[in-house]
Amino acid sequence: HNKSYIIFGINNNEENVAGGSHWSLCVYSKSDNNTFFHFDSSGCTNERAAKTLCEIIRKSFRIPNLEYKRVDCLQQTNCYDCGIYVLCHADIVCEAIINLKSIAEIKKLSSVSVMTKRTEMIEIIKRLSEIH
């Protein structure tokens, strides 16, 4: 109740076992007039899961007017990049929070930032694989 932001990575799995086919990012922002932002790099693929989580948050925190907002964001061009997009969206959300900016004012990712993040992640994995 005392946090201004809560960041969620969500998956469209509706079963109680491992699964699902897509990840997206949701952000609850008390600072943006109790708005629940959804960043989905594959159109509306996770909209049902995001709206369900939004309703859970609304009920759990007893927020009478929690607005759901689908963010217009860069769309992936394949069926496997959703995880990288979640990481990139989390980066820009955290940057906005640190700089005391509204989540609503975040600019779209560039395809270059997605490629850069992929390279960064590969380098991290390589470094970690060298540690015994």
C-alpha atoms as an extended CHARMM CRD file, in Angstrom:
* protein
*
       132  EXT
         1         1  HSD       CA              0.0000000000        0.0000000000        0.0000000000  PROA      1               0.0000000000
         2         2  ASN       CA              2.8890000000        2.3650000000        0.5940000000  PROA      2               0.0000000000
         3         3  LYS       CA              4.6580000000        1.7520000000       -2.7490000000  PROA      3               0.0000000000
         4         4  SER       CA              4.3010000000        4.1880000000       -5.6210000000  PROA      4               0.0000000000
         5         5  TYR       CA              5.0570000000        1.5780000000       -8.3060000000  PROA      5               0.0000000000
         6         6  ILE       CA              4.7900000000       -2.1780000000       -8.7470000000  PROA      6               0.0000000000
         7         7  ILE       CA              6.2950000000       -3.7840000000      -11.8570000000  PROA      7               0.0000000000
         8         8  PHE       CA              5.0250000000       -7.1560000000      -13.1060000000  PROA      8               0.0000000000
         9         9  GLY       CA              6.2000000000       -9.4660000000      -15.8630000000  PROA      9               0.0000000000
        10        10  ILE       CA              3.1090000000      -11.4280000000      -16.8820000000  PROA      10              0.0000000000
        11        11  ASN       CA              2.5130000000      -14.5320000000      -18.9700000000  PROA      11              0.0000000000
        12        12  ASN       CA             -0.6470000000      -15.6410000000      -20.7480000000  PROA      12              0.0000000000
        13        13  ASN       CA             -0.6540000000      -19.0700000000      -19.1090000000  PROA      13              0.0000000000
        14        14  GLU       CA             -4.0500000000      -19.7290000000      -17.5290000000  PROA      14              0.0000000000
        15        15  GLU       CA             -3.1840000000      -23.1890000000      -16.1860000000  PROA      15              0.0000000000
        16        16  ASN       CA             -1.6010000000      -24.1650000000      -12.8790000000  PROA      16              0.0000000000
        17        17  VAL       CA              1.3610000000      -25.7950000000      -14.6610000000  PROA      17              0.0000000000
        18        18  ALA       CA              4.3000000000      -24.3940000000      -16.6270000000  PROA      18              0.0000000000
        19        19  GLY       CA              3.2940000000      -22.9860000000      -19.9900000000  PROA      19              0.0000000000
        20        20  GLY       CA              2.0930000000      -19.9320000000      -21.8050000000  PROA      20              0.0000000000
        21        21  SER       CA              3.3220000000      -18.4570000000      -25.0470000000  PROA      21              0.0000000000
        22        22  HSD       CA              3.9220000000      -14.7610000000      -24.3970000000  PROA      22              0.0000000000
        23        23  TRP       CA              5.3220000000      -12.3310000000      -21.8040000000  PROA      23              0.0000000000
        24        24  SER       CA              4.5260000000       -8.6490000000      -21.3780000000  PROA      24              0.0000000000
        25        25  LEU       CA              5.0850000000       -5.9390000000      -18.7670000000  PROA      25              0.0000000000
        26        26  CYS       CA              2.5470000000       -4.3350000000      -16.4550000000  PROA      26              0.0000000000
        27        27  VAL       CA              3.1770000000       -1.4020000000      -14.1400000000  PROA      27              0.0000000000
        28        28  TYR       CA              0.9320000000       -0.1910000000      -11.3520000000  PROA      28              0.0000000000
        29        29  SER       CA              1.6070000000        3.5130000000      -10.7870000000  PROA      29              0.0000000000
        30        30  LYS       CA              0.0900000000        5.2340000000       -7.8070000000  PROA      30              0.0000000000
        31        31  SER       CA              2.0030000000        8.3490000000       -8.9500000000  PROA      31              0.0000000000
        32        32  ASP       CA              0.0770000000        8.4120000000      -12.2590000000  PROA      32              0.0000000000
        33        33  ASN       CA             -3.3390000000        8.6820000000      -10.5810000000  PROA      33              0.0000000000
        34        34  ASN       CA             -3.6310000000        4.9510000000       -9.8930000000  PROA      34              0.0000000000
        35        35  THR       CA             -3.0270000000        3.7720000000      -13.4400000000  PROA      35              0.0000000000
        36        36  PHE       CA             -2.1930000000        0.2290000000      -14.5160000000  PROA      36              0.0000000000
        37        37  PHE       CA              0.0000000000        0.4050000000      -17.6360000000  PROA      37              0.0000000000
        38        38  HSD       CA              0.3680000000       -2.5750000000      -19.9750000000  PROA      38              0.0000000000
        39        39  PHE       CA              3.3050000000       -2.8270000000      -22.4060000000  PROA      39              0.0000000000
        40        40  ASP       CA              2.6090000000       -5.6780000000      -24.8520000000  PROA      40              0.0000000000
        41        41  SER       CA              5.0290000000       -6.1530000000      -27.7570000000  PROA      41              0.0000000000
        42        42  SER       CA              2.5590000000       -8.4690000000      -29.4910000000  PROA      42              0.0000000000
        43        43  GLY       CA             -0.5600000000       -6.3630000000      -29.8380000000  PROA      43              0.0000000000
        44        44  CYS       CA             -3.2560000000       -7.5140000000      -27.4280000000  PROA      44              0.0000000000
        45        45  THR       CA             -1.9210000000      -11.0400000000      -26.8560000000  PROA      45              0.0000000000
        46        46  ASN       CA             -1.7390000000      -10.6210000000      -23.0710000000  PROA      46              0.0000000000
        47        47  GLU       CA             -4.5870000000       -8.1590000000      -22.6410000000  PROA      47              0.0000000000
        48        48  ARG       CA             -6.8300000000      -10.6780000000      -20.8960000000  PROA      48              0.0000000000
        49        49  ALA       CA             -4.0630000000      -11.6450000000      -18.4420000000  PROA      49              0.0000000000
        50        50  ALA       CA             -3.1970000000       -7.9640000000      -17.8640000000  PROA      50              0.0000000000
        51        51  LYS       CA             -6.8030000000       -6.9420000000      -17.2220000000  PROA      51              0.0000000000
        52        52  THR       CA             -7.2270000000       -9.8710000000      -14.8350000000  PROA      52              0.0000000000
        53        53  LEU       CA             -4.1360000000       -8.7750000000      -12.8950000000  PROA      53              0.0000000000
        54        54  CYS       CA             -5.3500000000       -5.1740000000      -12.9320000000  PROA      54              0.0000000000
        55        55  GLU       CA             -8.6330000000       -6.2610000000      -11.3450000000  PROA      55              0.0000000000
        56        56  ILE       CA             -6.7890000000       -8.3190000000       -8.7110000000  PROA      56              0.0000000000
        57        57  ILE       CA             -4.6720000000       -5.2720000000       -7.8250000000  PROA      57              0.0000000000
        58        58  ARG       CA             -7.7680000000       -3.0350000000       -7.7010000000  PROA      58              0.0000000000
        59        59  LYS       CA             -9.5720000000       -5.3850000000       -5.3160000000  PROA      59              0.0000000000
        60        60  SER       CA             -6.5140000000       -6.2260000000       -3.1880000000  PROA      60              0.0000000000
        61        61  PHE       CA             -5.5660000000       -2.5860000000       -2.6140000000  PROA      61              0.0000000000
        62        62  ARG       CA             -9.1840000000       -1.3820000000       -2.5480000000  PROA      62              0.0000000000
        63        63  ILE       CA             -8.5930000000        1.1710000000       -5.3030000000  PROA      63              0.0000000000
        64        64  PRO       CA            -11.9830000000        2.3860000000       -6.5280000000  PROA      64              0.0000000000
        65        65  ASN       CA            -10.7310000000        3.9680000000       -9.7620000000  PROA      65              0.0000000000
        66        66  LEU       CA             -7.8110000000        1.9690000000      -11.1260000000  PROA      66              0.0000000000
        67        67  GLU       CA             -7.4620000000        2.8680000000      -14.7940000000  PROA      67              0.0000000000
        68        68  TYR       CA             -6.1660000000        0.2330000000      -17.2410000000  PROA      68              0.0000000000
        69        69  LYS       CA             -4.0660000000        1.7360000000      -20.0300000000  PROA      69              0.0000000000
        70        70  ARG       CA             -2.6590000000       -0.2180000000      -22.9530000000  PROA      70              0.0000000000
        71        71  VAL       CA              0.5990000000        1.4960000000      -23.9160000000  PROA      71              0.0000000000
        72        72  ASP       CA              1.3270000000        2.0390000000      -27.6100000000  PROA      72              0.0000000000
        73        73  CYS       CA              4.7450000000        0.3760000000      -27.7870000000  PROA      73              0.0000000000
        74        74  LEU       CA              7.2160000000       -1.0770000000      -30.2770000000  PROA      74              0.0000000000
        75        75  GLN       CA              5.9510000000       -4.3980000000      -31.6360000000  PROA      75              0.0000000000
        76        76  GLN       CA              8.1090000000       -7.4670000000      -32.0600000000  PROA      76              0.0000000000
        77        77  THR       CA              8.4810000000       -8.8630000000      -35.5720000000  PROA      77              0.0000000000
        78        78  ASN       CA              8.8530000000      -12.5120000000      -34.5720000000  PROA      78              0.0000000000
        79        79  CYS       CA              7.3510000000      -14.9770000000      -32.1020000000  PROA      79              0.0000000000
        80        80  TYR       CA             10.2840000000      -15.2530000000      -29.6690000000  PROA      80              0.0000000000
        81        81  ASP       CA             11.4640000000      -11.7660000000      -28.6180000000  PROA      81              0.0000000000
        82        82  CYS       CA              8.8630000000      -11.0280000000      -25.9340000000  PROA      82              0.0000000000
        83        83  GLY       CA             11.3210000000      -11.5920000000      -23.0720000000  PROA      83              0.0000000000
        84        84  ILE       CA             13.8010000000       -9.0610000000      -24.4600000000  PROA      84              0.0000000000
        85        85  TYR       CA             10.9600000000       -6.5620000000      -24.9250000000  PROA      85              0.0000000000
        86        86  VAL       CA              9.8630000000       -7.0540000000      -21.3000000000  PROA      86              0.0000000000
        87        87  LEU       CA             13.4300000000       -6.3060000000      -20.1450000000  PROA      87              0.0000000000
        88        88  CYS       CA             13.6710000000       -3.2270000000      -22.3870000000  PROA      88              0.0000000000
        89        89  HSD       CA             10.2990000000       -1.9080000000      -21.2370000000  PROA      89              0.0000000000
        90        90  ALA       CA             11.3010000000       -2.5060000000      -17.6070000000  PROA      90              0.0000000000
        91        91  ASP       CA             14.4860000000       -0.4820000000      -18.2460000000  PROA      91              0.0000000000
        92        92  ILE       CA             12.6010000000        2.5340000000      -19.5880000000  PROA      92              0.0000000000
        93        93  VAL       CA              9.9720000000        2.3230000000      -16.8410000000  PROA      93              0.0000000000
        94        94  CYS       CA             12.6620000000        2.2590000000      -14.1370000000  PROA      94              0.0000000000
        95        95  GLU       CA             14.4740000000        5.1430000000      -15.8200000000  PROA      95              0.0000000000
        96        96  ALA       CA             11.2530000000        7.1740000000      -15.7940000000  PROA      96              0.0000000000
        97        97  ILE       CA             10.6770000000        6.3610000000      -12.1210000000  PROA      97              0.0000000000
        98        98  ILE       CA             14.2470000000        7.3460000000      -11.1840000000  PROA      98              0.0000000000
        99        99  ASN       CA             13.9150000000       10.6060000000      -13.1310000000  PROA      99              0.0000000000
       100       100  LEU       CA             10.5140000000       11.3220000000      -11.5440000000  PROA      100             0.0000000000
       101       101  LYS       CA              8.7120000000       11.2670000000      -14.8770000000  PROA      101             0.0000000000
       102       102  SER       CA              5.2520000000        9.9510000000      -15.6040000000  PROA      102             0.0000000000
       103       103  ILE       CA              4.9970000000        6.4320000000      -17.0210000000  PROA      103             0.0000000000
       104       104  ALA       CA              2.4910000000        7.9010000000      -19.4890000000  PROA      104             0.0000000000
       105       105  GLU       CA              5.2570000000       10.0730000000      -20.9810000000  PROA      105             0.0000000000
       106       106  ILE       CA              7.5910000000        7.1880000000      -21.8460000000  PROA      106             0.0000000000
       107       107  LYS       CA              8.7240000000        7.1910000000      -25.4640000000  PROA      107             0.0000000000
       108       108  LYS       CA              8.5630000000        4.0660000000      -27.6060000000  PROA      108             0.0000000000
       109       109  LEU       CA             11.5120000000        1.7280000000      -27.6550000000  PROA      109             0.0000000000
       110       110  SER       CA             13.7010000000        1.7650000000      -30.7330000000  PROA      110             0.0000000000
       111       111  SER       CA             14.6050000000       -1.4500000000      -32.5240000000  PROA      111             0.0000000000
       112       112  VAL       CA             18.2450000000       -0.5370000000      -31.8150000000  PROA      112             0.0000000000
       113       113  SER       CA             17.6280000000       -0.6400000000      -28.0500000000  PROA      113             0.0000000000
       114       114  VAL       CA             16.1230000000       -4.1300000000      -28.4060000000  PROA      114             0.0000000000
       115       115  MET       CA             19.1540000000       -5.3640000000      -30.3910000000  PROA      115             0.0000000000
       116       116  THR       CA             21.4870000000       -3.7570000000      -27.8380000000  PROA      116             0.0000000000
       117       117  LYS       CA             19.6850000000       -5.4750000000      -24.9570000000  PROA      117             0.0000000000
       118       118  ARG       CA             19.9710000000       -8.8360000000      -26.7380000000  PROA      118             0.0000000000
       119       119  THR       CA             23.7490000000       -8.3060000000      -27.0800000000  PROA      119             0.0000000000
       120       120  GLU       CA             24.0040000000       -7.2850000000      -23.4010000000  PROA      120             0.0000000000
       121       121  MET       CA             22.1320000000      -10.4070000000      -22.3050000000  PROA      121             0.0000000000
       122       122  ILE       CA             24.3350000000      -12.6830000000      -24.4270000000  PROA      122             0.0000000000
       123       123  GLU       CA             27.4360000000      -11.1150000000      -22.8610000000  PROA      123             0.0000000000
       124       124  ILE       CA             26.0360000000      -11.5870000000      -19.3490000000  PROA      124             0.0000000000
       125       125  ILE       CA             25.2730000000      -15.2410000000      -20.0750000000  PROA      125             0.0000000000
       126       126  LYS       CA             28.7790000000      -15.7770000000      -21.4730000000  PROA      126             0.0000000000
       127       127  ARG       CA             30.3940000000      -14.1550000000      -18.4110000000  PROA      127             0.0000000000
       128       128  LEU       CA             28.2830000000      -16.1790000000      -16.0230000000  PROA      128             0.0000000000
       129       129  SER       CA             29.0370000000      -19.4100000000      -17.8690000000  PROA      129             0.0000000000
       130       130  GLU       CA             32.7620000000      -18.8150000000      -17.3030000000  PROA      130             0.0000000000
       131       131  ILE       CA             32.3080000000      -18.6620000000      -13.5010000000  PROA      131             0.0000000000
       132       132  HSD       CA             32.7920000000      -22.0610000000      -11.9020000000  PROA      132             0.0000000000
